Amino acid sequence: MKLTFCGAAGTTTGSQHLLEVNGQKILLDCGLYQGRRHESVERNRHFPFDPASLDAVVLSHAHIDHSGNLPNLSRQGYRGNIYCTFATRDLCQIMLADSARIQENDIEWLNKHRARRQEPLLQPLYSPPDAEKCLRQFVTFDYHRKMLIGNGVELTFIDAGHLLGAAQVILDVTENGTTRRFLFSGDIGRGGDVLLRDPEPAENVDFVLMESTYGGREHEMSPQAHQKIEGILKQALQDNGKVIIPAFAVERTQLLIYVLNNLLDEGKIPCVPIFVDSPLAVDATEIFRLHPECFNEEVYEFLFTKRNPFHFDGLTLIRSVEQSRALNTLKKPAIIIAASGMCEAGRVLHHLKNNLDDPGTTVLFVGYCAEQTLGWKLREGFREVNVLGERVRVRARIETLDSFSGHADHSELLRYYQRLSGRKEQTWLVHGEPERSQALQKALRETHQATVEVGRLGQTIEW
């Protein structure tokens, strides 16, 4: 077997890992890299391998940093199958199309300014038709169902507890008469999730490719999270300000709606208009209802015995551009949830452009932001940022609540690894900033006998 780290090595985005076995090339994930604009464009546009040479693609889940470059892969010549769970396929149907539309809209906006400055015009990575065409290559099946995907390679998905349909990827590989088990963790959930089931422990694992997003960092406990968001919202709304929450449209937004619903029911926050300004989030909510098999027991029962947990009075789901623009003139206190969570694209950019200079505005981050993204810069305290090609002064209050992250923290990652049975001869850490991966590596080496290394971009391992 041979493994090459083609993305999400030394960073948390652009997940791509190339596994070569029995003369076949299998790509694990094909995500978009997010960071500095020029670097992102170059890394996303140019693959470090020939897409036409791949024999199979296995997708762990639908988040754009794991799936978002699939249309570009197909556009550049990949014609094989893309394997994933049913829910992942349904989410990709809306998320990839949304990604294409966002690229086209953002490029159009940027090109207006570039044309005025007589600079070369930009092109999106792919179009909505490209996104639709790549979906024809998806092959879907449920957790715990084995699928032969190549010569001597059997694929099984088990629940990762991270996102609707998210999976850990198990590959049983037979070479020279010997079968060994390779596990790609994908992104691992925290366990005890409000909506989803806990991550499942994999068995009889020989080799591990594991995420390390929150290595060396601990989340706050859930009760503290609810108390903190309650305090942040109370303060902001009593000051008659807007609260802008950049959030991923899928799963993070649904969790926020669920929590806000509970806080309003209990009278813990003022009753103000709440807007979800994301066509993708509206579509995703419907898809969530189509996949009760992914929910934990409490939400599963709620769906069938009570009512829709993702809707309540005072909540407005916005699809149209006109309704979104109208929020710019809104003068009264309100909560606006808009994608994307890292503030690299989507409608949240327009809300930030129009409100960051207002000291009455609160921007609340409820999830991870990769280094050098706009969200990261705001979290790090930058007093001036570039939004949609213009410099904007930051006078808004910036708040962070990482407890809503869908990623396991340091202790949770250690517990996840502990629960993996088998020899675990070799472990490689990816999907983390260098200091995060190194912190997890140190902890794993101190508590386990396995060889643990941090993957480096472009590095190839053969065994």
ZIURMO-V359642 format. One record per residue. RES is the residue in three letters. D_CENTER is the distance of its C-alpha to the mean C-alpha in Angstrom with 1 decimal. Layout:
res: <RES | RES>
d_center: <D_CENTER | D_CENTER>
This chain:
res: <MET | LYS | LEU | THR | PHE | CYS | GLY | ALA | ALA | GLY | THR | THR | THR | GLY | SER | GLN | HIS | LEU | LEU | GLU | VAL | ASN | GLY | GLN | LYS | ILE | LEU | LEU | ASP | CYS | GLY | LEU | TYR | GLN | GLY | ARG | ARG | HIS | GLU | SER | VAL | GLU | ARG | ASN | ARG | HIS | PHE | PRO | PHE | ASP | PRO | ALA | SER | LEU | ASP | ALA | VAL | VAL | LEU | SER | HIS | ALA | HIS | ILE | ASP | HIS | SER | GLY | ASN | LEU | PRO | ASN | LEU | SER | ARG | GLN | GLY | TYR | ARG | GLY | ASN | ILE | TYR | CYS | THR | PHE | ALA | THR | ARG | ASP | LEU | CYS | GLN | ILE | MET | LEU | ALA | ASP | SER | ALA | ARG | ILE | GLN | GLU | ASN | ASP | ILE | GLU | TRP | LEU | ASN | LYS | HIS | ARG | ALA | ARG | ARG | GLN | GLU | PRO | LEU | LEU | GLN | PRO | LEU | TYR | SER | PRO | PRO | ASP | ALA | GLU | LYS | CYS | LEU | ARG | GLN | PHE | VAL | THR | PHE | ASP | TYR | HIS | ARG | LYS | MET | LEU | ILE | GLY | ASN | GLY | VAL | GLU | LEU | THR | PHE | ILE | ASP | ALA | GLY | HIS | LEU | LEU | GLY | ALA | ALA | GLN | VAL | ILE | LEU | ASP | VAL | THR | GLU | ASN | GLY | THR | THR | ARG | ARG | PHE | LEU | PHE | SER | GLY | ASP | ILE | GLY | ARG | GLY | GLY | ASP | VAL | LEU | LEU | ARG | ASP | PRO | GLU | PRO | ALA | GLU | ASN | VAL | ASP | PHE | VAL | LEU | MET | GLU | SER | THR | TYR | GLY | GLY | ARG | GLU | HIS | GLU | MET | SER | PRO | GLN | ALA | HIS | GLN | LYS | ILE | GLU | GLY | ILE | LEU | LYS | GLN | ALA | LEU | GLN | ASP | ASN | GLY | LYS | VAL | ILE | ILE | PRO | ALA | PHE | ALA | VAL | GLU | ARG | THR | GLN | LEU | LEU | ILE | TYR | VAL | LEU | ASN | ASN | LEU | LEU | ASP | GLU | GLY | LYS | ILE | PRO | CYS | VAL | PRO | ILE | PHE | VAL | ASP | SER | PRO | LEU | ALA | VAL | ASP | ALA | THR | GLU | ILE | PHE | ARG | LEU | HIS | PRO | GLU | CYS | PHE | ASN | GLU | GLU | VAL | TYR | GLU | PHE | LEU | PHE | THR | LYS | ARG | ASN | PRO | PHE | HIS | PHE | ASP | GLY | LEU | THR | LEU | ILE | ARG | SER | VAL | GLU | GLN | SER | ARG | ALA | LEU | ASN | THR | LEU | LYS | LYS | PRO | ALA | ILE | ILE | ILE | ALA | ALA | SER | GLY | MET | CYS | GLU | ALA | GLY | ARG | VAL | LEU | HIS | HIS | LEU | LYS | ASN | ASN | LEU | ASP | ASP | PRO | GLY | THR | THR | VAL | LEU | PHE | VAL | GLY | TYR | CYS | ALA | GLU | GLN | THR | LEU | GLY | TRP | LYS | LEU | ARG | GLU | GLY | PHE | ARG | GLU | VAL | ASN | VAL | LEU | GLY | GLU | ARG | VAL | ARG | VAL | ARG | ALA | ARG | ILE | GLU | THR | LEU | ASP | SER | PHE | SER | GLY | HIS | ALA | ASP | HIS | SER | GLU | LEU | LEU | ARG | TYR | TYR | GLN | ARG | LEU | SER | GLY | ARG | LYS | GLU | GLN | THR | TRP | LEU | VAL | HIS | GLY | GLU | PRO | GLU | ARG | SER | GLN | ALA | LEU | GLN | LYS | ALA | LEU | ARG | GLU | THR | HIS | GLN | ALA | THR | VAL | GLU | VAL | GLY | ARG | LEU | GLY | GLN | THR | ILE | GLU | TRP>
d_center: <28.3 | 26.6 | 23.1 | 21.9 | 18.9 | 17.8 | 14.5 | 12.3 | 15.8 | 16.8 | 13.4 | 9.7 | 8.6 | 10.4 | 10.4 | 13.9 | 16.6 | 20.0 | 22.2 | 25.8 | 28.1 | 31.5 | 31.4 | 28.1 | 24.9 | 21.7 | 18.3 | 15.4 | 12.2 | 12.5 | 9.6 | 10.3 | 11.4 | 11.2 | 14.2 | 17.9 | 18.5 | 21.2 | 19.6 | 16.3 | 18.6 | 20.7 | 18.1 | 16.3 | 19.7 | 21.4 | 20.5 | 22.3 | 23.8 | 25.4 | 23.1 | 26.3 | 27.1 | 24.2 | 25.3 | 22.1 | 18.3 | 16.3 | 12.8 | 11.0 | 8.5 | 7.4 | 3.8 | 5.8 | 5.8 | 7.2 | 9.2 | 9.9 | 13.2 | 14.7 | 17.1 | 18.3 | 18.9 | 21.0 | 22.6 | 23.8 | 25.5 | 23.4 | 25.1 | 24.2 | 22.2 | 18.4 | 18.1 | 15.6 | 16.1 | 17.5 | 14.7 | 12.1 | 14.8 | 15.4 | 11.9 | 11.9 | 15.3 | 14.2 | 10.9 | 12.7 | 15.7 | 14.1 | 12.7 | 16.3 | 17.9 | 16.1 | 17.1 | 20.6 | 21.0 | 19.9 | 22.1 | 24.9 | 24.7 | 24.7 | 27.4 | 29.7 | 29.8 | 30.1 | 32.9 | 34.8 | 34.6 | 35.6 | 32.5 | 31.2 | 28.9 | 25.4 | 24.0 | 20.5 | 18.9 | 19.4 | 20.7 | 20.1 | 22.7 | 21.0 | 17.8 | 20.2 | 22.2 | 19.6 | 18.9 | 22.5 | 21.7 | 19.3 | 21.1 | 19.9 | 21.2 | 20.6 | 20.1 | 23.2 | 24.6 | 25.6 | 25.5 | 27.5 | 25.5 | 28.0 | 31.2 | 31.0 | 27.2 | 26.2 | 22.5 | 21.6 | 18.3 | 18.1 | 15.9 | 13.1 | 12.9 | 9.1 | 8.3 | 11.2 | 12.5 | 10.4 | 13.0 | 14.7 | 16.7 | 20.4 | 22.7 | 26.4 | 28.1 | 31.9 | 33.6 | 37.4 | 37.9 | 35.4 | 32.2 | 29.4 | 26.0 | 22.9 | 19.7 | 16.2 | 14.1 | 10.6 | 8.5 | 11.2 | 11.4 | 14.2 | 16.7 | 18.7 | 15.9 | 17.4 | 16.1 | 15.3 | 17.4 | 17.5 | 16.3 | 19.3 | 21.4 | 22.1 | 25.8 | 28.0 | 25.4 | 27.0 | 24.2 | 20.7 | 17.8 | 15.6 | 12.6 | 13.9 | 11.4 | 13.8 | 17.0 | 19.9 | 18.3 | 18.8 | 17.3 | 19.8 | 21.0 | 20.0 | 23.5 | 23.4 | 20.1 | 21.9 | 25.0 | 23.3 | 21.5 | 24.8 | 26.6 | 24.5 | 24.7 | 28.4 | 29.3 | 27.5 | 28.9 | 32.3 | 32.4 | 32.0 | 28.9 | 25.6 | 22.4 | 19.3 | 16.0 | 13.0 | 10.2 | 7.3 | 9.6 | 8.4 | 9.3 | 9.3 | 12.0 | 13.8 | 14.0 | 15.4 | 17.8 | 19.0 | 19.7 | 21.4 | 23.4 | 24.7 | 25.6 | 27.5 | 29.2 | 30.4 | 31.5 | 29.6 | 28.3 | 30.3 | 30.1 | 28.7 | 27.0 | 23.3 | 21.5 | 18.2 | 18.3 | 15.9 | 17.2 | 13.8 | 13.6 | 17.1 | 16.6 | 13.7 | 16.0 | 18.6 | 16.6 | 15.9 | 19.6 | 20.2 | 18.6 | 20.4 | 20.4 | 17.0 | 18.1 | 20.1 | 23.8 | 24.1 | 21.8 | 23.2 | 26.6 | 25.8 | 24.7 | 28.0 | 30.5 | 29.6 | 27.5 | 24.2 | 22.2 | 20.0 | 23.0 | 25.9 | 28.6 | 27.7 | 24.2 | 24.0 | 21.3 | 21.6 | 21.4 | 24.1 | 24.2 | 27.6 | 26.3 | 23.5 | 26.1 | 28.4 | 26.1 | 27.2 | 30.7 | 29.9 | 32.2 | 31.8 | 29.3 | 26.0 | 22.4 | 20.0 | 16.3 | 14.7 | 11.6 | 9.9 | 8.8 | 9.7 | 12.7 | 12.7 | 13.5 | 14.5 | 17.2 | 16.3 | 17.9 | 21.2 | 21.2 | 20.7 | 23.4 | 25.8 | 25.3 | 24.5 | 28.2 | 29.2 | 29.8 | 29.6 | 25.9 | 23.3 | 19.7 | 17.7 | 14.3 | 12.7 | 9.6 | 9.0 | 10.1 | 10.7 | 14.4 | 16.3 | 13.9 | 15.8 | 14.0 | 15.0 | 18.5 | 19.0 | 18.0 | 20.3 | 23.1 | 23.8 | 26.6 | 26.2 | 23.2 | 22.9 | 21.5 | 22.0 | 24.7 | 26.6 | 27.1 | 26.5 | 28.0 | 25.9 | 28.1 | 25.7 | 25.0 | 21.5 | 20.3 | 17.5 | 16.5 | 14.1 | 15.3 | 12.8 | 10.0 | 8.5 | 9.3 | 13.0 | 15.2 | 18.1 | 20.5 | 18.2 | 17.2 | 21.0 | 21.7 | 19.3 | 21.1 | 24.4 | 24.0 | 23.5 | 27.0 | 28.8 | 30.0 | 26.7 | 28.8 | 26.2 | 22.7 | 20.4 | 17.7 | 14.8 | 11.3 | 13.0 | 15.3 | 18.8 | 20.2 | 17.4 | 18.0 | 21.7 | 21.8 | 20.3 | 22.6 | 25.6 | 25.0 | 24.6 | 27.7 | 29.6 | 29.0 | 28.9 | 31.2 | 28.5 | 28.1 | 24.8 | 23.8 | 21.0 | 20.0 | 21.0 | 19.9 | 22.4 | 24.0 | 25.4 | 26.4 | 29.1 | 30.6>
